[in-house]
Structure formats: C-alpha cells, structure tokens
Amino acid sequence: MANRYLLGFDVGSSSVKASLVNADSGKCVATAFYPEKEAPILALKAGWAEQDPQMWWENAKLSLKKIMADAGATAEEIKAIGISYQMHGLVCVDKNQKALRPAIIWCDSRAVPYGEKAFKDLGADQCLSHLLNSPGNFTAAKLAWVKENEPDLYNNIYKVMLPGDYIAMRLSGTMNTTVSGLSEGMFWDFKNNQVADFLMKYYGFDQNLIADIVPTFAEQSVVSAEAAAELGLKAGTPITYRGGDQPNNALSLNVLNPGEIAATAGTSGVVYGVLGEVNYDKQSRVNTFAHVNHAADQTRLGVLLCINGTGILNAWTHRNITPDVGYAEMNDLAATVPIGSEGVTIIPFGNGAERVLENKEIGCSINGVNFNKHNKAHLVRAAQEGIVFSFCYGMEIMQQMGMDIKKIHAGKANMFLSPLFRDTLAGVSGATIELYDTDGSVGAAKGAGIGAGIYKNADEAFATLDKLQVIEPDAKRREEYLAAYAAWKKTLESKLK
C-alpha cells in the first residue's frame, strides 16, 4: 500500500520549516528547516525590518528537498499542502507575480504613525467595532507607508499579499487570500462581514489590490507545472490550508473552541484564546482576529495577547543570577522557596512597551527584597512568578471579553519545561494545562488534511496528537497562589499610576 503524505510549510522570520506527516498514522516522518542559522533581517533604518520573499522560497525548496530524501517519499505520495506563516507582513507583487520590494515583516515599526492616525481620525468606536483592533502597525498601515513614501512602486502593485499568500502563489501561480489573513492585516470588517471598505477608502486603496478570498480549509489552488518542476512535486497537488503562525499554533494544539487557550513562552509570551462571539477590548490591549475555523455562520475569533518580557527575563535571570548551573538546576533552586517568594515580586516588563499595559513602558523592577532574608533562590522564583502573573493579568482581559478559560494547551518547550512555571500558571488561572509534542509545520500539514477532506474534522486530524503531560490546578494551594498574584498585581498597579 502506497504512503499518503501531507506536506506542511511554516514560513517564519528566522527560518522556513517543512514537515511530512503520514496521513494515516498521523505521525511526522520527516522535518527540516533552512537556513540552519537565523535568516537575515534587513534594517536600513532604526525600527525597520525587511526580508526578501525569494529567500523564503529558496529555503522552502531546501527544506522540502531534505524531508523528501529523509522520508524516501515520492511526489505522487503527497496528497495535500498546508502553509503557516509569519503574520502581518506585507508583500507587494505586480501583474507578473514578481515581488516589487522586500517584504515589510511583522516586527517592522515604521507604520505605527499611519495606524495611530487612522485610529484617531476614524475614531476608536468605528475601528474597534468593525476591525476589532486599532489599525496599529498591521499590514494595511504598512501599505499606507508604501503609498506615501514609494508612490511609483505603489502604482505598480497588482495585489498585496501576506507571506503565506506569497508562498501559495509561488506554488500555484494563483493569487488568493483568506478571511483570517485579511483580518490580521486589518482589511476585514467583522460587523459587515466583508473587506473593510471604510479603511480602504480612508487610506485611498483600490479594492482590486485585495486578492480573491478562499476558505481557510479547502482546495485553494493546485501546484503549477512550473513549480512542480522546480520543487520536485506533482503538478495538480492541492493546496488546502493556510494560517498565520499564532492561529496555526492554536490549530496545531487542537485549540478551536470557545474558552480554549494556546500558550507559548519563548523570548516573548503569547496567549491565544478562542472566543465564540464578536467582541473586543475597548482599550485595545489585546488583538482579535478571525481564527482558522471562523465562518459567517460560526464565530470563532482568536484573541491574541503578546507579552514582550517573559522568557527573556528568565534568560536574563539565568545569565546574571545563576550562570553556573543549567536551567533545570535553576528551576530546582526556585522550587526551594515558598509560593509568593516570601514577599519578593518582579515586574517583568523590561523588553519594551507592552500592549497589555496600553503601550506603557514601565521596565522591569525587583520589589520587596530584604537583604537579611532573601537570596538568589527568591529572585529566581519571583522572576518565574512574575512571568506567570503577567500571563494571568492578560488572561483577565480575555475573561472580561467573555472568554471562560478552562484549559491551556502548550508545547512542552521553553518556559513550559519548568514545573514551577506550569504549577503556578495552573494554580492562579484555575485552568488545566495540557502539554503536547507538535509544531507549526506539522499543524499546517494536518490542516491540509482537513482542507483536502482526508480528515473529516479536526478531532480526527489531531486524534494522534501526543499529549505529554497534564497539570491540574492544586485546589489546596489555590489561595496561596491567588494571594501571591494579588500582591504582584498591587505592585504593578502602583507603577502604572
């Protein structure tokens, strides 16, 4: 019996990863990423961040070549392709499907004034009730920057694309996009369920710049003969799924229903929760997008909380306080101190302005240290508790929007390797934490299986998802955790005054 494989690409800013998943066993059989060192980001001016889309394509080819060889797979065995990609980027292409300039990627901040001016001119109520966000630094604002600063180039734009749209176009020769993608670019009007005409008109954008809209899970296009020859794929192979990296990470963890949460805690921390009704935070402290399974008849919104000062604080603590031991030993040291770190609190926001704090930059601070009582173990525990508490502070905003948080899904990586971090998060939030073995490219492959009809639904696609560990909240110590959080929150609020 021939193998049936699903191919997933994850187009990140540091690398492009590809994975082959056996559609029948649900297991990943090969994975690779290129470049092996972090991909370059071009910054011609302070705050700029650009990448050549051709670089993504070349790295996708290299990753694909390696996994096909490692798995001994043939082109005919690949039954569907899915794509995950770095969110909010802007790729401008002409009628010949050529990129007109380097992509302006997610971490480029040049468009902030354009988004802020639109928010002020159009009004908070108009923007939040229709876009669910401020136009901010998202794709539409980036395009406004191009229009004003590169008018000749702007006049040659045929379509604007997100990074995932660009890779799908290179694979198929077809230009299209999704509602989920348009929403992350601030091009989607949730109130009227259409492209945001009022924002397009405000910026002076032609509606024709928006590519055709296709469902997130469906045959969006097929591999062209030209791409098949270049990549060693079979012409006609369907491309059946596309999602931004955070919605796709949630899909990878089977987070699709209201109240479910996907969390990551690397250099920065992300909490991504699913909301079952159209709502928004009036202070715009979180971002809200169409989730991958959002539809006109099924509201599924992804509420995204990003905290800059999370894992970077843990790395700073390790580097400066416990450089002589590994992370596991550092975690053991922290566990010798009681919940609440005996009065030491650390406010972890030392990595720039925080959206969850309404873009205030209050820095990192260490509070309550008694030189006769506290030692480095207290500092290490207080750092981890401060990171957890920042997550919980943001999750309270989600709860105010109507989200009932009962379960947190995460990969067993980064901060989630720390038992103290996991137990504290479960203890304060009251949610069960489930840890899984998966990643974005595997999620994209399984998304392709859903879109192709190989899996009848997400439950079938993720039935083989490896659940590594379950952490239940410790009811007996709940009051201790909540008291420690209350003390931390009081310290934070004093600094926000």
C-alpha positions as CSV (number, residue, x, y, z in Angstrom):
1,M,0.0,0.0,0.0
2,A,1.4,3.4,-1.0
3,N,2.0,6.0,1.7
4,R,-0.2,9.1,1.8
5,Y,1.7,12.2,3.0
6,L,0.7,15.7,3.9
7,L,3.2,18.5,3.5
8,G,3.3,21.5,5.8
9,F,5.4,24.6,5.4
10,D,6.0,27.1,8.3
11,V,7.4,30.3,6.9
12,G,9.0,32.1,9.9
13,S,11.2,35.1,10.1
14,S,14.2,33.0,11.3
15,S,13.7,30.0,9.0
16,V,11.3,28.1,6.8
17,K,10.4,24.7,8.2
18,A,8.8,21.8,6.3
19,S,7.3,18.6,7.6
20,L,5.9,15.4,6.1
21,V,3.1,13.8,8.0
22,N,1.8,10.3,7.3
23,A,-1.9,11.0,6.8
24,D,-2.9,7.5,8.0
25,S,-0.8,7.3,11.2
26,G,-0.9,11.0,11.9
27,K,2.8,10.9,12.7
28,C,5.5,13.3,11.4
29,V,8.0,11.2,9.4
30,A,10.5,14.0,8.4
31,T,11.2,17.6,9.2
32,A,13.8,20.1,8.3
33,F,14.4,23.9,8.4
34,Y,16.6,26.3,6.5
35,P,18.7,28.3,6.9
36,E,20.3,26.4,9.8
37,K,21.4,29.7,11.3
38,E,18.9,32.5,11.7
39,A,17.8,34.1,8.5
40,P,18.9,37.7,8.0
41,I,16.5,40.7,8.6
42,L,17.4,43.8,6.7
43,A,17.1,47.0,8.7
44,L,18.0,50.0,6.6
45,K,16.8,52.4,9.3
46,A,16.0,52.1,13.0
47,G,12.7,50.2,13.5
48,W,12.7,48.8,10.0
49,A,12.6,45.0,9.3
50,E,12.5,43.6,5.8
51,Q,13.1,40.2,4.2
52,D,13.4,39.2,0.5
53,P,10.4,36.9,-0.2
54,Q,12.7,35.0,-2.7
55,M,14.7,33.9,0.4
56,W,11.6,32.3,1.8
57,W,11.0,30.4,-1.4
58,E,14.6,29.2,-1.6
59,N,14.6,28.0,2.0
60,A,11.2,26.3,1.4
61,K,12.8,24.4,-1.5
62,L,15.8,23.3,0.6
63,S,13.6,22.1,3.4
64,L,11.4,20.2,1.1
65,K,14.3,18.6,-0.7
66,K,15.7,17.3,2.6
67,I,12.5,15.9,4.0
68,M,11.6,14.1,0.8
69,A,15.1,12.5,0.8
70,D,14.9,11.6,4.5
71,A,11.5,10.1,4.2
72,G,12.2,8.4,0.8
73,A,8.9,10.0,-0.3
74,T,7.8,10.5,-3.9
75,A,5.9,13.4,-5.3
76,E,2.9,11.3,-6.0
77,E,2.6,10.4,-2.3
78,I,1.9,14.0,-1.3
79,K,-1.8,14.4,-1.2
80,A,-2.2,18.0,0.1
81,I,-0.1,21.0,1.2
82,G,-0.7,23.4,4.0
83,I,1.1,26.7,4.9
84,S,1.7,28.5,8.1
85,Y,3.4,31.9,8.0
86,Q,4.7,34.9,10.0
87,M,1.7,37.2,10.5
88,H,1.2,40.9,9.5
89,G,3.8,41.1,6.8
90,L,3.3,43.0,3.5
91,V,4.4,41.6,0.1
92,C,3.7,43.8,-2.9
93,V,3.5,41.9,-6.3
94,D,3.0,43.1,-9.8
95,K,0.9,41.6,-12.6
96,N,3.7,39.1,-13.4
97,Q,3.7,37.9,-9.8
98,K,7.0,39.4,-9.0
99,A,7.7,41.0,-5.6
100,L,8.3,44.7,-6.1
101,R,10.3,45.3,-2.9
102,P,11.4,43.3,0.1
103,A,8.6,42.3,2.4
104,I,7.9,44.6,5.4
105,I,7.6,42.0,8.1
106,W,5.8,41.8,11.4
107,C,8.4,43.4,13.6
108,D,8.9,46.5,11.4
109,S,7.5,49.5,13.3
110,R,7.7,52.3,10.6
111,A,3.9,52.2,10.0
112,V,2.9,52.9,13.6
113,P,2.1,56.6,13.0
114,Y,-0.1,55.6,10.0
115,G,-2.1,53.2,12.1
116,E,-2.4,55.7,15.0
117,K,-3.6,58.5,12.8
118,A,-6.3,56.3,11.2
119,F,-7.4,55.2,14.7
120,K,-7.7,58.9,15.7
121,D,-9.3,60.1,12.5
122,L,-11.8,57.3,12.1
123,G,-12.5,57.0,15.8
124,A,-11.9,54.3,18.3
125,D,-15.6,53.1,18.2
126,Q,-15.5,52.8,14.4
127,C,-12.2,50.9,14.3
128,L,-12.9,48.6,17.3
129,S,-16.4,47.7,16.4
130,H,-15.6,46.9,12.8
131,L,-11.9,45.8,12.8
132,L,-11.9,44.6,16.5
133,N,-8.5,46.4,16.8
134,S,-6.7,49.6,16.2
135,P,-5.2,49.7,12.7
136,G,-1.9,49.8,14.6
137,N,1.2,48.5,12.9
138,F,-0.6,45.9,10.8
139,T,-0.4,45.2,7.1
140,A,-2.8,48.0,6.0
141,A,-0.8,50.6,7.8
142,K,2.4,49.2,6.2
143,L,0.8,49.6,2.8
144,A,-0.1,53.2,3.7
145,W,3.5,53.8,4.3
146,V,4.5,52.4,0.9
147,K,1.8,54.5,-0.8
148,E,3.1,57.8,0.7
149,N,6.9,57.0,0.6
150,E,7.2,54.9,-2.6
151,P,4.4,56.2,-4.8
152,D,5.9,54.9,-8.1
153,L,6.3,51.5,-6.7
154,Y,2.8,51.6,-5.2
155,N,1.3,52.4,-8.6
156,N,2.8,49.2,-9.9
157,I,1.2,47.0,-7.2
158,Y,-1.3,44.5,-8.6
159,K,-2.0,42.6,-5.4
160,V,-1.0,42.9,-1.7
161,M,-0.2,39.6,0.0
162,L,0.7,38.2,3.3
163,P,3.8,35.9,3.5
164,G,1.6,32.8,3.3
165,D,-0.3,34.1,0.3
166,Y,3.0,34.7,-1.5
167,I,4.3,31.2,-0.9
168,A,0.9,29.8,-2.1
169,M,1.2,32.0,-5.2
170,R,4.7,30.7,-5.9
171,L,3.5,27.1,-5.6
172,S,0.4,27.6,-7.8
173,G,0.6,30.7,-9.9
174,T,-2.7,31.7,-8.3
175,M,-3.3,34.8,-6.2
176,N,-5.7,34.5,-3.3
177,T,-6.1,35.1,0.4
178,T,-8.3,34.1,3.4
179,V,-10.6,36.0,5.8
180,S,-8.3,35.0,8.6
181,G,-5.4,36.6,6.7
182,L,-7.3,39.7,5.8
183,S,-8.3,40.2,9.5
184,E,-4.7,40.1,10.7
185,G,-3.9,42.7,8.1
186,M,-6.8,45.0,9.3
187,F,-8.5,44.5,5.9
188,W,-11.6,42.7,7.3
189,D,-14.9,44.3,8.6
190,F,-16.4,41.9,11.1
191,K,-19.6,43.9,11.5
192,N,-20.4,43.8,7.8
193,N,-18.6,40.6,7.0
194,Q,-16.7,42.0,4.1
195,V,-13.5,43.8,3.2
196,A,-13.2,46.9,5.3
197,D,-14.3,49.5,2.7
198,F,-14.1,52.4,5.2
199,L,-10.4,51.7,5.9
200,M,-9.6,51.1,2.3
201,K,-11.3,54.4,1.4
202,Y,-9.5,56.3,4.3
203,Y,-6.1,55.2,3.0
204,G,-7.1,55.6,-0.7
205,F,-6.5,51.9,-1.5
206,D,-8.1,50.4,-4.6
207,Q,-10.3,47.4,-3.7
208,N,-8.7,45.5,-6.6
209,L,-5.5,45.3,-4.5
210,I,-7.1,42.6,-2.4
211,A,-6.7,39.1,-3.9
212,D,-9.7,36.7,-4.3
213,I,-10.9,35.3,-1.0
214,V,-10.9,31.5,-0.5
215,P,-11.8,29.4,2.5
216,T,-9.1,28.5,5.0
217,F,-9.8,24.8,4.7
218,A,-10.5,24.0,1.0
219,E,-8.8,23.4,-2.3
220,Q,-7.4,27.0,-2.6
221,S,-5.3,26.2,-5.7
222,V,-3.0,23.5,-7.1
223,V,0.7,23.1,-7.7
224,S,1.5,24.5,-11.1
225,A,3.6,22.7,-13.7
226,E,6.4,25.3,-13.3
227,A,6.6,24.9,-9.5
228,A,6.3,21.1,-9.7
229,A,9.4,21.0,-12.0
230,E,11.3,23.4,-9.7
231,L,10.5,21.7,-6.4
232,G,10.1,18.0,-7.5
233,L,6.4,18.0,-6.6
234,K,3.5,16.7,-8.7
235,A,1.5,19.2,-10.8
236,G,-2.0,19.4,-9.6
237,T,-1.3,18.6,-5.9
238,P,-3.9,20.6,-4.0
239,I,-3.0,23.5,-1.6
240,T,-5.8,23.2,1.0
241,Y,-4.9,25.2,4.1
242,R,-3.3,28.5,5.1
243,G,-3.0,30.2,8.5
244,G,-0.9,32.8,10.3
245,D,1.6,31.4,12.8
246,Q,-0.4,32.1,16.0
247,P,-3.7,30.8,14.7
248,N,-1.9,27.9,13.2
249,N,-0.1,27.2,16.5
250,A,-3.5,27.0,18.1
251,L,-4.7,24.6,15.4
252,S,-1.5,22.5,16.0
253,L,-2.6,22.2,19.6
254,N,-6.2,21.5,18.6
255,V,-7.4,24.8,20.0
256,L,-10.6,25.6,18.1
257,N,-13.4,26.0,20.5
258,P,-14.5,28.9,22.8
259,G,-12.6,29.0,26.1
260,E,-9.6,27.0,24.8
261,I,-6.2,28.6,25.1
262,A,-2.9,28.1,23.3
263,A,0.1,29.5,25.0
264,T,3.8,29.8,24.1
265,A,6.5,31.2,26.3
266,G,9.8,31.7,24.5
267,T,11.6,35.0,24.3
268,S,8.2,36.7,24.4
269,G,5.0,35.1,25.6
270,V,1.8,34.6,23.7
271,V,-1.6,33.6,25.0
272,Y,-4.1,32.9,22.2
273,G,-7.6,32.2,23.1
274,V,-10.8,31.3,21.1
275,L,-13.8,33.5,21.6
276,G,-17.3,32.4,20.3
277,E,-18.8,35.9,19.9
278,V,-17.7,39.1,18.2
279,N,-16.2,41.2,20.9
280,Y,-13.2,43.4,21.5
281,D,-11.2,45.1,24.3
282,K,-12.2,48.8,24.4
283,Q,-8.6,49.7,25.4
284,S,-7.2,47.6,22.6
285,R,-4.8,45.8,25.0
286,V,-5.2,42.5,23.0
287,N,-5.6,41.8,19.3
288,T,-8.5,40.0,17.9
289,F,-8.5,38.2,14.5
290,A,-10.6,35.6,12.7
291,H,-9.5,32.2,13.8
292,V,-8.8,29.5,11.2
293,N,-12.3,28.0,11.7
294,H,-14.1,31.3,11.7
295,A,-17.1,31.5,9.3
296,A,-20.1,33.6,8.6
297,D,-22.3,31.1,10.4
298,Q,-19.7,30.2,13.2
299,T,-18.0,32.9,15.1
300,R,-14.5,31.8,16.1
301,L,-12.2,34.7,17.0
302,G,-8.6,34.4,18.1
303,V,-7.8,36.8,20.9
304,L,-4.0,37.3,21.0
305,L,-2.1,38.6,24.0
306,C,1.6,39.2,23.5
307,I,3.9,39.9,26.4
308,N,7.4,41.0,25.4
309,G,9.0,40.5,28.8
310,T,8.6,36.8,29.5
311,G,11.2,34.2,28.6
312,I,13.7,37.0,28.0
313,L,13.5,37.7,31.8
314,N,14.1,34.0,32.6
315,A,17.1,34.0,30.3
316,W,18.4,37.2,31.9
317,T,17.9,35.7,35.4
318,H,19.9,32.6,34.3
319,R,22.7,34.6,32.7
320,N,23.1,37.1,35.6
321,I,22.0,35.3,38.8
322,T,22.6,31.6,38.2
323,P,25.2,31.4,35.4
324,D,26.9,28.4,37.0
325,V,24.0,26.0,36.6
326,G,21.7,24.8,33.9
327,Y,18.0,25.8,33.6
328,A,16.8,22.6,35.2
329,E,19.0,23.3,38.3
330,M,17.8,26.9,38.3
331,N,14.2,25.6,38.4
332,D,15.1,23.3,41.3
333,L,16.6,26.2,43.2
334,A,13.4,28.3,42.7
335,A,11.3,25.5,44.0
336,T,13.0,25.7,47.4
337,V,11.2,29.0,48.0
338,P,7.5,29.1,49.1
339,I,4.7,30.4,46.8
340,G,4.9,34.2,46.7
341,S,8.7,34.2,47.1
342,E,8.3,35.5,50.7
343,G,7.4,38.9,49.6
344,V,9.7,39.5,46.6
345,T,7.9,40.5,43.4
346,I,9.3,41.1,40.0
347,I,7.5,43.1,37.4
348,P,8.8,41.5,34.1
349,F,8.2,44.2,31.5
350,G,11.8,45.0,30.7
351,N,11.7,44.3,27.0
352,G,10.0,47.5,25.7
353,A,6.4,48.9,25.7
354,E,3.7,46.4,26.4
355,R,0.3,46.5,24.6
356,V,-1.3,44.8,27.6
357,L,-0.3,47.9,29.6
358,E,-1.7,50.2,26.8
359,N,1.7,50.6,25.3
360,K,3.3,51.9,28.5
361,E,7.0,51.2,29.1
362,I,7.4,50.7,32.8
363,G,10.5,48.5,32.7
364,C,11.4,45.6,34.9
365,S,11.6,46.1,38.7
366,I,12.5,43.9,41.7
367,N,10.5,44.8,44.8
368,G,10.4,43.8,48.4
369,V,13.9,42.5,48.8
370,N,15.1,42.1,52.4
371,F,18.9,41.8,52.5
372,N,18.7,39.7,55.7
373,K,16.1,37.3,54.4
374,H,16.2,36.8,50.7
375,N,18.8,35.2,48.4
376,K,19.1,34.3,44.7
377,A,16.6,31.5,45.0
378,H,13.9,34.1,45.9
379,L,14.9,36.2,42.9
380,V,14.7,33.2,40.5
381,R,11.3,32.2,41.8
382,A,10.0,35.7,41.8
383,A,11.1,36.1,38.2
384,Q,9.1,33.0,37.1
385,E,6.1,34.0,39.2
386,G,6.3,37.5,37.6
387,I,6.1,35.9,34.1
388,V,3.2,33.7,35.1
389,F,1.4,36.7,36.7
390,S,1.8,38.7,33.5
391,F,0.1,35.9,31.6
392,C,-2.8,35.9,34.1
393,Y,-3.1,39.7,34.0
394,G,-3.6,39.4,30.3
395,M,-6.0,36.5,30.6
396,E,-8.2,38.6,32.9
397,I,-8.8,40.9,29.8
398,M,-9.8,37.9,27.8
399,Q,-12.2,36.9,30.6
400,Q,-13.7,40.4,30.6
401,M,-14.4,39.9,26.8
402,G,-16.5,36.8,27.6
403,M,-13.9,34.0,27.5
404,D,-14.3,31.3,30.0
405,I,-10.8,29.9,30.3
406,K,-10.8,26.2,31.4
407,K,-7.9,24.6,29.5
408,I,-4.5,25.8,28.3
409,H,-2.7,23.9,25.6
410,A,1.0,24.3,25.1
411,G,4.0,22.6,23.6
412,K,6.4,21.2,26.1
413,A,9.2,23.7,25.4
414,N,10.8,26.9,26.7
415,M,9.2,28.1,30.0
416,F,6.7,25.2,30.0
417,L,9.7,22.9,30.8
418,S,9.7,24.4,34.3
419,P,7.4,22.6,36.8
420,L,7.2,25.8,38.9
421,F,6.0,27.8,35.9
422,R,3.4,25.2,35.0
423,D,2.1,24.7,38.5
424,T,1.9,28.4,39.2
425,L,0.0,29.1,35.9
426,A,-2.5,26.3,36.7
427,G,-2.7,27.4,40.3
428,V,-3.5,31.1,39.6
429,S,-5.7,30.6,36.5
430,G,-7.6,27.6,37.8
431,A,-7.2,26.0,34.3
432,T,-5.9,22.6,33.4
433,I,-2.7,22.7,31.3
434,E,-2.1,20.1,28.6
435,L,1.4,19.8,27.1
436,Y,1.8,18.4,23.6
437,D,4.6,17.4,21.1
438,T,3.9,19.3,17.9
439,D,4.9,22.4,15.9
440,G,3.7,24.8,13.3
441,S,4.7,22.8,10.2
442,V,3.1,19.7,11.5
443,G,-0.1,21.7,12.3
444,A,0.0,23.1,8.7
445,A,0.2,19.6,7.3
446,K,-2.7,18.4,9.4
447,G,-4.7,21.5,8.4
448,A,-4.1,20.5,4.8
449,G,-5.5,17.1,5.6
450,I,-8.7,18.7,6.9
451,G,-8.9,21.0,3.9
452,A,-8.5,18.1,1.5
453,G,-11.2,16.0,3.2
454,I,-8.7,13.4,4.1
455,Y,-9.7,14.0,7.7
456,K,-13.4,14.6,8.3
457,N,-12.8,17.1,11.1
458,A,-10.1,18.4,13.4
459,D,-10.9,15.8,16.1
460,E,-9.9,13.1,13.6
461,A,-6.8,15.0,12.4
462,F,-5.5,15.5,15.9
463,A,-6.6,12.2,17.4
464,T,-2.9,11.1,17.3
465,L,-1.6,14.3,18.8
466,D,0.9,13.2,21.5
467,K,-0.2,14.5,24.9
468,L,2.9,14.5,27.0
469,Q,1.6,15.8,30.3
470,V,-1.5,17.1,32.1
471,I,-1.2,19.6,35.0
472,E,-4.3,20.1,37.1
473,P,-4.6,23.1,39.4
474,D,-3.8,22.4,43.0
475,A,-7.0,23.3,44.8
476,K,-5.4,23.0,48.2
477,R,-2.9,25.8,47.4
478,R,-5.2,27.9,45.3
479,E,-5.5,30.6,48.0
480,E,-1.7,30.9,48.3
481,Y,-1.3,31.3,44.5
482,L,-4.1,33.9,44.4
483,A,-2.6,35.8,47.3
484,A,0.8,35.9,45.6
485,Y,-0.8,37.1,42.4
486,A,-2.8,39.8,44.3
487,A,0.4,41.1,45.8
488,W,2.1,41.2,42.4
489,K,-0.8,43.0,40.8
490,K,-0.9,45.6,43.6
491,T,2.8,46.3,42.9
492,L,2.1,46.6,39.2
493,E,-0.8,48.9,39.6
494,S,1.3,51.2,41.8
495,K,3.7,51.6,38.9
496,L,1.0,52.3,36.4
497,K,-0.3,55.3,38.3
